[in-house]
Amino acid sequence: MYTIRKKFSFSAAHQLHGLVEGHPCGRLHGHNYEVEVVLSDINLNEHDFVLDYRELDLFKQMLDTELDHRNLNDIFNFHTTAENLAKYFFDWCLKHWVDTWMVRVSETPKTWAEYTEHGL
């Protein structure tokens, strides 16, 4: 199995509703998000790539134009947890690249959430 990964970043604010009173994520706050997109295939294409990394620039353009320096609560109609963002980004990537394997979202250097439709 061949696998490629590429990291992207954007900065955005959000607020998680419904948490216990005093929870810091219940207040409006921001993150410097890191998003890692992973594509995998058992075969390489005619150029011996899983995918040319440059084709992933489309994802970066989406992050820059739609999400960077915005309030995610104004954009999405779901709880903007890292887990839900990973699922959203996975679905977005899968529509563009059938070899999408997994997406990982990090809000801090020590935490991340990932989504895949493949077993462990």
DRENMIVO-757316 format. One record per residue (C-alpha): x, y, z. Coordinates in Angstrom, 2 decimals. Layout:
N
east  north  up
X  Y  Z;
...
END
This chain:
120
east  north  up
0.00  0.00  0.00;
1.36  3.41  -0.98;
0.50  6.35  1.25;
1.08  10.08  0.96;
0.41  12.79  3.53;
0.31  16.53  3.35;
-0.21  19.06  6.14;
-2.15  22.29  5.87;
-2.87  25.05  8.36;
-5.41  27.75  8.99;
-6.43  29.95  11.90;
-10.02  30.26  13.03;
-12.25  30.86  16.03;
-15.11  28.79  17.37;
-17.22  28.20  20.43;
-18.61  24.88  21.64;
-22.10  25.14  23.09;
-23.66  22.81  25.65;
-20.55  22.16  27.72;
-20.51  22.38  31.51;
-20.42  25.90  32.85;
-16.90  27.28  33.03;
-15.49  24.93  30.40;
-12.92  27.02  28.45;
-14.16  25.74  25.07;
-17.58  27.19  25.85;
-16.12  30.66  25.35;
-15.25  32.06  21.96;
-11.61  31.14  21.33;
-9.26  30.42  18.46;
-6.84  27.80  17.21;
-4.04  27.54  14.73;
-5.39  24.38  13.14;
-3.22  21.78  11.45;
-4.95  19.46  9.00;
-3.24  16.39  7.60;
-4.72  14.73  4.52;
-3.73  11.12  3.85;
-4.27  9.33  0.54;
-3.50  5.69  -0.04;
-3.67  3.21  -2.90;
-2.26  -0.19  -3.78;
-1.26  1.14  -7.21;
0.57  4.20  -8.44;
-0.71  6.33  -11.31;
0.99  6.76  -14.69;
3.52  9.15  -13.10;
4.29  6.74  -10.24;
2.38  8.89  -7.74;
-0.55  8.10  -5.51;
-1.41  11.69  -6.41;
0.72  14.66  -7.38;
1.01  16.74  -4.18;
0.28  19.85  -6.23;
-3.27  18.60  -6.83;
-3.86  18.97  -3.09;
-3.50  22.74  -3.50;
-7.25  22.72  -4.12;
-7.77  21.82  -0.46;
-5.46  24.65  0.64;
-7.42  27.09  -1.50;
-10.66  26.01  0.18;
-9.15  26.46  3.64;
-7.77  29.90  2.75;
-10.91  31.26  1.12;
-13.64  29.69  3.23;
-12.23  29.12  6.73;
-9.04  31.03  7.48;
-9.51  33.83  10.04;
-13.23  33.21  10.37;
-15.60  32.06  13.09;
-16.36  28.43  12.28;
-19.73  28.69  14.04;
-20.81  31.16  11.34;
-19.92  28.66  8.60;
-20.95  25.22  9.81;
-24.26  23.98  11.14;
-22.59  21.33  13.31;
-20.62  21.34  16.56;
-17.17  22.47  15.42;
-15.18  19.91  17.38;
-11.94  18.59  15.92;
-13.71  15.26  15.39;
-16.51  16.81  13.33;
-14.08  18.95  11.36;
-12.04  15.83  10.53;
-15.18  14.15  9.17;
-16.15  17.25  7.18;
-12.67  17.54  5.65;
-12.58  13.80  4.92;
-15.88  14.01  3.03;
-14.68  17.09  1.14;
-11.43  15.39  0.14;
-13.16  12.13  -0.81;
-15.33  14.04  -3.28;
-12.16  15.29  -4.96;
-9.79  12.33  -4.53;
-11.05  8.76  -4.36;
-7.83  7.65  -2.66;
-8.56  9.73  0.45;
-7.76  7.46  3.38;
-7.82  9.63  6.49;
-7.89  13.23  7.68;
-6.38  14.41  10.95;
-7.21  17.74  12.62;
-5.07  19.24  15.35;
-6.10  22.21  17.48;
-2.94  22.16  19.61;
0.50  20.59  19.17;
-0.43  17.81  21.61;
-3.95  16.90  20.45;
-5.58  15.66  17.27;
-8.69  13.93  16.01;
-8.83  11.81  12.92;
-11.51  10.36  10.69;
-11.35  7.48  8.27;
-13.90  5.07  6.86;
-11.39  2.23  7.11;
-10.96  -0.07  10.08;
-8.01  0.04  12.40;
END
